[in-house]
Amino acid sequence: MARATNSPASRKRRKKVLKYAKGYFGNKSKLFRYAKEAVQHAWQYAYIARKKKKSDRRGLWIVRLNAACRSAGISYSRFIEGLKAANIELDRKILSDIAIRDEVAFNALVKQAQDALKTKASAPKPA
C-alpha cells in the first residue's frame, strides 16, 4: 500500500506560491523551493514598506509646510509652535493640503500662529 501524500493540497499550495512568484527572475519563478523563499522575502519587504510609507508621507507634508511657511515669512517650527499656542489642532496632512490649495486660508493660519506667539511671549513666565 502506498503512503498518503495529500498531493492535491500540496500541488495547490505549490501552484499558489508559484503564482505569487510569477515575473521573478530565473529559478525564483520556476522552482518551488526558491519561489517560496523569494515570496516570503517579498512579503516581508511589502510589510516594512507599508510602515515606511507613513513616515515618508509625513516627511513630505513637513517639507511642503516648511516651504509654504518660509514664503509666508515664518519658520516651520515657529509656525507649529504658534498653532499649538493658538489651540489649533490640525494635523500636518491637512495643513499641507491647505498650504497647496488655499493660500489665503494658509496665510490666515500663519497670522493666527504669529499672534499667538506674540501673546505667548508677552505673558509672564511661571516661576
Z-matrix of the N, CA and C atoms (Angstrom, degrees):
N
C 1 1.450
C 2 1.531 1 109.21
N 3 1.307 2 116.62 1 135.74
C 4 1.464 3 121.45 2 -177.75
C 5 1.529 4 109.63 3 -81.46
N 6 1.299 5 114.16 4 153.52
C 7 1.465 6 118.06 5 179.93
C 8 1.530 7 110.05 6 -75.74
N 9 1.313 8 116.26 7 151.76
C 10 1.468 9 121.54 8 178.90
C 11 1.530 10 108.56 9 -83.05
N 12 1.335 11 115.52 10 126.42
C 13 1.465 12 119.46 11 -176.71
C 14 1.522 13 112.57 12 -112.34
N 15 1.323 14 117.69 13 -8.44
C 16 1.463 15 121.52 14 -175.95
C 17 1.528 16 110.02 15 53.18
N 18 1.328 17 115.05 16 45.92
C 19 1.459 18 119.45 17 -173.30
C 20 1.526 19 114.70 18 -62.86
N 21 1.338 20 121.81 19 -33.20
C 22 1.473 21 117.66 20 178.29
C 23 1.526 22 112.28 21 -59.84
N 24 1.324 23 117.38 22 -43.15
C 25 1.466 24 120.28 23 -179.81
C 26 1.526 25 110.83 24 -69.65
N 27 1.325 26 116.52 25 -39.70
C 28 1.475 27 119.86 26 179.32
C 29 1.521 28 110.57 27 -63.36
N 30 1.343 29 116.06 28 -44.42
C 31 1.460 30 119.60 29 -179.65
C 32 1.531 31 110.32 30 -64.25
N 33 1.335 32 115.77 31 -40.91
C 34 1.463 33 119.56 32 179.28
C 35 1.525 34 110.77 33 -62.18
N 36 1.325 35 117.05 34 -42.33
C 37 1.464 36 121.76 35 -180.00
C 38 1.528 37 110.46 36 -63.51
N 39 1.348 38 115.59 37 -43.46
C 40 1.468 39 119.47 38 -178.62
C 41 1.530 40 111.10 39 -67.83
N 42 1.334 41 115.89 40 -40.58
C 43 1.467 42 119.17 41 178.96
C 44 1.525 43 111.16 42 -63.59
N 45 1.337 44 115.54 43 -35.83
C 46 1.455 45 119.55 44 -179.87
C 47 1.530 46 110.19 45 -64.87
N 48 1.332 47 117.00 46 -44.19
C 49 1.465 48 121.08 47 179.30
C 50 1.530 49 109.83 48 -63.91
N 51 1.337 50 117.03 49 -42.89
C 52 1.463 51 119.67 50 179.92
C 53 1.529 52 110.85 51 -65.71
N 54 1.329 53 116.61 52 -32.29
C 55 1.466 54 119.42 53 176.52
C 56 1.529 55 110.41 54 -65.13
N 57 1.352 56 117.19 55 -41.21
C 58 1.463 57 120.69 56 177.13
C 59 1.524 58 111.24 57 -63.74
N 60 1.341 59 116.66 58 -31.99
C 61 1.468 60 121.58 59 -175.70
C 62 1.520 61 112.70 60 -88.07
N 63 1.323 62 117.27 61 5.75
C 64 1.457 63 120.37 62 -178.90
C 65 1.530 64 109.38 63 -60.34
N 66 1.321 65 116.74 64 131.98
C 67 1.455 66 121.01 65 -179.84
C 68 1.515 67 113.52 66 96.08
N 69 1.338 68 117.52 67 -10.62
C 70 1.459 69 120.05 68 177.01
C 71 1.525 70 108.55 69 -72.63
N 72 1.322 71 116.42 70 159.39
C 73 1.459 72 122.28 71 -173.16
C 74 1.532 73 111.03 72 -82.33
N 75 1.311 74 116.83 73 134.95
C 76 1.466 75 122.72 74 170.36
C 77 1.519 76 114.12 75 64.30
N 78 1.342 77 114.50 76 -136.30
C 79 1.460 78 120.96 77 -176.05
C 80 1.520 79 112.58 78 -61.66
N 81 1.310 80 117.14 79 -23.75
C 82 1.462 81 120.06 80 -175.88
C 83 1.522 82 112.33 81 -65.34
N 84 1.327 83 117.23 82 -18.15
C 85 1.460 84 119.10 83 177.12
C 86 1.526 85 112.46 84 -106.30
N 87 1.340 86 117.05 85 -5.39
C 88 1.467 87 120.17 86 -174.10
C 89 1.532 88 112.92 87 -111.57
N 90 1.317 89 117.54 88 -39.52
C 91 1.463 90 121.40 89 -173.10
C 92 1.524 91 110.60 90 -107.88
N 93 1.332 92 114.95 91 133.76
C 94 1.454 93 120.60 92 -173.20
C 95 1.523 94 112.05 93 -59.32
N 96 1.314 95 118.00 94 -43.74
C 97 1.468 96 121.07 95 -175.58
C 98 1.526 97 111.47 96 -57.40
N 99 1.312 98 116.36 97 -44.50
C 100 1.462 99 120.91 98 -177.52
C 101 1.534 100 111.37 99 -81.37
N 102 1.321 101 115.61 100 -33.08
C 103 1.461 102 119.76 101 178.66
C 104 1.520 103 110.32 102 -65.25
N 105 1.326 104 117.11 103 -41.02
C 106 1.463 105 120.74 104 -178.76
C 107 1.525 106 110.54 105 -60.21
N 108 1.317 107 116.68 106 -44.33
C 109 1.464 108 121.29 107 179.72
C 110 1.530 109 111.16 108 -65.48
N 111 1.337 110 116.18 109 -43.05
C 112 1.466 111 120.45 110 -179.04
C 113 1.524 112 111.19 111 -64.84
N 114 1.331 113 116.80 112 -40.27
C 115 1.459 114 121.07 113 -179.64
C 116 1.524 115 110.09 114 -67.01
N 117 1.330 116 116.94 115 -41.91
C 118 1.464 117 119.84 116 178.39
C 119 1.530 118 110.94 117 -61.37
N 120 1.331 119 117.21 118 -42.75
C 121 1.461 120 120.19 119 177.63
C 122 1.528 121 110.58 120 -64.12
N 123 1.338 122 115.60 121 -41.47
C 124 1.469 123 119.37 122 -179.72
C 125 1.523 124 110.26 123 -60.62
N 126 1.327 125 117.09 124 -41.25
C 127 1.461 126 120.43 125 179.15
C 128 1.527 127 111.35 126 -65.97
N 129 1.321 128 116.67 127 -37.12
C 130 1.467 129 119.46 128 176.60
C 131 1.526 130 110.71 129 -63.71
N 132 1.333 131 116.11 130 -45.06
C 133 1.456 132 120.01 131 179.87
C 134 1.533 133 110.41 132 -63.59
N 135 1.325 134 116.65 133 -39.22
C 136 1.460 135 120.41 134 -179.76
C 137 1.525 136 110.59 135 -64.77
N 138 1.321 137 116.90 136 -40.44
C 139 1.467 138 121.26 137 179.83
C 140 1.531 139 109.88 138 -63.21
N 141 1.331 140 115.58 139 -47.25
C 142 1.472 141 120.67 140 -179.83
C 143 1.531 142 109.88 141 -62.74
N 144 1.334 143 116.52 142 -41.47
C 145 1.466 144 120.45 143 -177.72
C 146 1.524 145 111.67 144 -65.38
N 147 1.353 146 116.67 145 -34.38
C 148 1.465 147 118.95 146 177.65
C 149 1.520 148 110.87 147 -64.14
N 150 1.317 149 117.00 148 -35.97
C 151 1.467 150 120.48 149 177.21
C 152 1.530 151 110.27 150 -72.55
N 153 1.329 152 116.24 151 -41.72
C 154 1.463 153 121.27 152 -177.30
C 155 1.522 154 111.85 153 -66.38
N 156 1.338 155 115.98 154 -32.67
C 157 1.458 156 120.94 155 -178.86
C 158 1.529 157 111.16 156 -57.56
N 159 1.316 158 116.68 157 -35.66
C 160 1.462 159 120.85 158 -178.84
C 161 1.528 160 111.35 159 -65.03
N 162 1.335 161 116.59 160 -43.69
C 163 1.471 162 118.62 161 179.32
C 164 1.527 163 111.01 162 -71.82
N 165 1.334 164 116.49 163 -32.60
C 166 1.473 165 119.31 164 177.13
C 167 1.525 166 111.11 165 -63.82
N 168 1.332 167 115.84 166 -42.54
C 169 1.461 168 119.74 167 179.16
C 170 1.523 169 110.51 168 -63.49
N 171 1.335 170 116.68 169 -44.91
C 172 1.466 171 119.55 170 180.00
C 173 1.527 172 109.88 171 -59.64
N 174 1.334 173 117.25 172 -41.90
C 175 1.459 174 120.91 173 177.36
C 176 1.519 175 112.18 174 -60.78
N 177 1.322 176 116.44 175 -39.76
C 178 1.455 177 121.04 176 178.32
C 179 1.528 178 110.94 177 -63.79
N 180 1.337 179 116.34 178 -43.74
C 181 1.469 180 120.07 179 178.74
C 182 1.526 181 110.65 180 -61.01
N 183 1.331 182 116.02 181 -40.94
C 184 1.461 183 120.14 182 -178.74
C 185 1.529 184 110.66 183 -66.00
N 186 1.331 185 116.64 184 -41.14
C 187 1.474 186 120.29 185 178.46
C 188 1.525 187 110.26 186 -62.09
N 189 1.328 188 116.34 187 -43.84
C 190 1.471 189 120.11 188 179.60
C 191 1.528 190 110.82 189 -64.51
N 192 1.334 191 115.53 190 -42.74
C 193 1.463 192 119.67 191 179.05
C 194 1.516 193 111.56 192 -63.07
N 195 1.315 194 115.94 193 -42.46
C 196 1.464 195 120.70 194 -179.62
C 197 1.525 196 109.99 195 -60.22
N 198 1.337 197 116.56 196 -44.38
C 199 1.467 198 120.15 197 179.79
C 200 1.524 199 110.48 198 -62.93
N 201 1.341 200 116.71 199 -43.12
C 202 1.465 201 119.95 200 -179.44
C 203 1.528 202 110.75 201 -67.46
N 204 1.316 203 116.74 202 -38.95
C 205 1.474 204 120.68 203 179.04
C 206 1.520 205 110.83 204 -64.46
N 207 1.329 206 116.84 205 -44.07
C 208 1.470 207 120.83 206 -179.71
C 209 1.526 208 110.35 207 -60.14
N 210 1.331 209 115.88 208 -41.19
C 211 1.470 210 117.72 209 -179.90
C 212 1.529 211 111.47 210 -70.76
N 213 1.351 212 116.45 211 -20.68
C 214 1.468 213 120.21 212 177.42
C 215 1.533 214 111.43 213 -91.33
N 216 1.336 215 117.37 214 -2.04
C 217 1.459 216 121.00 215 174.45
C 218 1.518 217 115.28 216 89.30
N 219 1.325 218 117.83 217 28.65
C 220 1.470 219 121.58 218 178.29
C 221 1.524 220 107.46 219 -145.60
N 222 1.327 221 116.37 220 150.60
C 223 1.465 222 118.11 221 177.54
C 224 1.529 223 109.48 222 -82.38
N 225 1.309 224 115.49 223 158.91
C 226 1.469 225 120.96 224 -177.81
C 227 1.519 226 111.37 225 -59.58
N 228 1.332 227 116.68 226 -45.77
C 229 1.465 228 119.73 227 -175.80
C 230 1.529 229 111.06 228 -66.28
N 231 1.315 230 116.84 229 -38.63
C 232 1.476 231 119.80 230 177.38
C 233 1.538 232 110.52 231 -67.86
N 234 1.319 233 116.37 232 -36.07
C 235 1.464 234 120.88 233 177.83
C 236 1.533 235 110.79 234 -61.88
N 237 1.324 236 116.20 235 -47.86
C 238 1.472 237 120.81 236 -179.92
C 239 1.528 238 110.07 237 -64.72
N 240 1.336 239 116.05 238 -41.31
C 241 1.469 240 120.06 239 177.79
C 242 1.531 241 110.29 240 -61.46
N 243 1.328 242 116.80 241 -42.22
C 244 1.454 243 121.24 242 178.89
C 245 1.523 244 112.85 243 -65.05
N 246 1.345 245 116.39 244 -38.78
C 247 1.467 246 119.76 245 177.16
C 248 1.526 247 111.08 246 -64.07
N 249 1.328 248 116.25 247 -39.90
C 250 1.466 249 119.79 248 178.25
C 251 1.522 250 110.33 249 -65.50
N 252 1.333 251 116.70 250 -40.45
C 253 1.461 252 120.84 251 179.15
C 254 1.528 253 111.06 252 -66.03
N 255 1.338 254 116.65 253 -31.48
C 256 1.462 255 121.17 254 -179.92
C 257 1.531 256 112.22 255 -87.36
N 258 1.327 257 116.78 256 2.80
C 259 1.481 258 122.85 257 -178.11
C 260 1.528 259 112.25 258 57.60
N 261 1.319 260 116.28 259 39.55
C 262 1.470 261 121.41 260 174.30
C 263 1.521 262 106.49 261 -98.99
N 264 1.322 263 116.20 262 113.38
C 265 1.461 264 120.79 263 -174.16
C 266 1.529 265 110.70 264 -106.37
N 267 1.315 266 116.49 265 71.08
C 268 1.462 267 122.08 266 173.41
C 269 1.516 268 107.60 267 -108.03
N 270 1.335 269 116.23 268 136.81
C 271 1.460 270 117.68 269 179.40
C 272 1.531 271 110.56 270 -80.43
N 273 1.322 272 114.89 271 170.28
C 274 1.457 273 120.20 272 -173.10
C 275 1.526 274 112.23 273 -66.34
N 276 1.326 275 116.45 274 -29.62
C 277 1.463 276 119.94 275 178.18
C 278 1.531 277 110.34 276 -63.10
N 279 1.313 278 116.66 277 -48.25
C 280 1.463 279 121.28 278 -179.03
C 281 1.527 280 110.31 279 -67.59
N 282 1.331 281 116.50 280 -42.88
C 283 1.465 282 119.97 281 179.05
C 284 1.529 283 110.98 282 -59.71
N 285 1.331 284 116.12 283 -42.75
C 286 1.461 285 120.75 284 179.35
C 287 1.523 286 110.44 285 -62.59
N 288 1.319 287 116.26 286 -41.68
C 289 1.459 288 120.60 287 179.65
C 290 1.534 289 110.78 288 -64.34
N 291 1.331 290 116.26 289 -41.85
C 292 1.471 291 120.53 290 177.92
C 293 1.533 292 110.01 291 -63.17
N 294 1.338 293 115.79 292 -42.52
C 295 1.466 294 119.96 293 -178.95
C 296 1.528 295 111.48 294 -61.61
N 297 1.326 296 117.08 295 -36.07
C 298 1.467 297 120.64 296 -178.46
C 299 1.527 298 111.37 297 -77.57
N 300 1.340 299 116.59 298 -44.51
C 301 1.462 300 121.10 299 -168.95
C 302 1.533 301 114.93 300 -92.57
N 303 1.348 302 116.91 301 -30.84
C 304 1.465 303 119.02 302 -172.27
C 305 1.525 304 109.72 303 -136.51
N 306 1.319 305 116.01 304 89.43
C 307 1.466 306 121.40 305 -175.28
C 308 1.528 307 111.91 306 -65.65
N 309 1.316 308 117.17 307 -34.27
C 310 1.461 309 120.93 308 -179.41
C 311 1.529 310 110.34 309 -64.83
N 312 1.329 311 116.14 310 -46.36
C 313 1.470 312 120.22 311 179.46
C 314 1.528 313 110.44 312 -64.73
N 315 1.333 314 116.82 313 -38.61
C 316 1.463 315 119.76 314 -179.92
C 317 1.530 316 110.24 315 -65.74
N 318 1.334 317 117.11 316 -40.87
C 319 1.463 318 119.87 317 178.18
C 320 1.522 319 111.26 318 -64.71
N 321 1.335 320 116.64 319 -32.64
C 322 1.466 321 120.03 320 175.77
C 323 1.528 322 110.34 321 -66.16
N 324 1.331 323 116.52 322 -39.35
C 325 1.476 324 120.39 323 176.81
C 326 1.527 325 110.69 324 -64.78
N 327 1.326 326 116.22 325 -40.92
C 328 1.468 327 120.44 326 177.95
C 329 1.530 328 109.86 327 -61.36
N 330 1.319 329 116.43 328 -42.90
C 331 1.472 330 120.98 329 179.19
C 332 1.524 331 110.69 330 -62.14
N 333 1.334 332 117.27 331 -44.00
C 334 1.466 333 120.74 332 177.82
C 335 1.521 334 111.02 333 -61.91
N 336 1.337 335 116.28 334 -41.73
C 337 1.465 336 120.44 335 179.81
C 338 1.530 337 110.52 336 -63.87
N 339 1.338 338 116.38 337 -42.59
C 340 1.469 339 119.83 338 179.68
C 341 1.526 340 111.27 339 -65.17
N 342 1.330 341 117.23 340 -40.86
C 343 1.465 342 120.66 341 177.66
C 344 1.524 343 111.14 342 -63.13
N 345 1.327 344 116.76 343 -41.59
C 346 1.464 345 120.98 344 179.17
C 347 1.527 346 110.91 345 -65.07
N 348 1.323 347 116.36 346 -36.00
C 349 1.472 348 119.90 347 177.94
C 350 1.531 349 110.69 348 -67.20
N 351 1.335 350 116.18 349 -38.07
C 352 1.472 351 118.96 350 178.61
C 353 1.520 352 111.24 351 -65.64
N 354 1.331 353 116.65 352 -43.94
C 355 1.475 354 119.14 353 179.39
C 356 1.520 355 110.92 354 -67.86
N 357 1.333 356 116.07 355 -33.35
C 358 1.473 357 119.96 356 177.93
C 359 1.532 358 110.50 357 -66.81
N 360 1.344 359 116.53 358 -39.04
C 361 1.462 360 121.20 359 -178.91
C 362 1.523 361 111.05 360 -70.74
N 363 1.341 362 116.65 361 -34.47
C 364 1.462 363 119.02 362 -177.58
C 365 1.531 364 112.65 363 -82.09
N 366 1.324 365 116.82 364 -16.49
C 367 1.474 366 119.55 365 179.92
C 368 1.523 367 109.79 366 -70.70
N 369 1.348 368 116.63 367 143.49
C 370 1.475 369 118.82 368 178.97
C 371 1.529 370 111.24 369 -68.52
N 372 1.318 371 114.82 370 139.58
C 373 1.465 372 120.20 371 -178.90
C 374 1.517 373 110.00 372 -81.98
N 375 1.331 374 117.77 373 137.73
C 376 1.475 375 119.66 374 177.89
C 377 1.518 376 111.02 375 -67.45
N 378 1.310 377 115.49 376 141.65
C 379 1.461 378 120.08 377 -176.16
C 380 1.512 379 112.43 378 -85.50
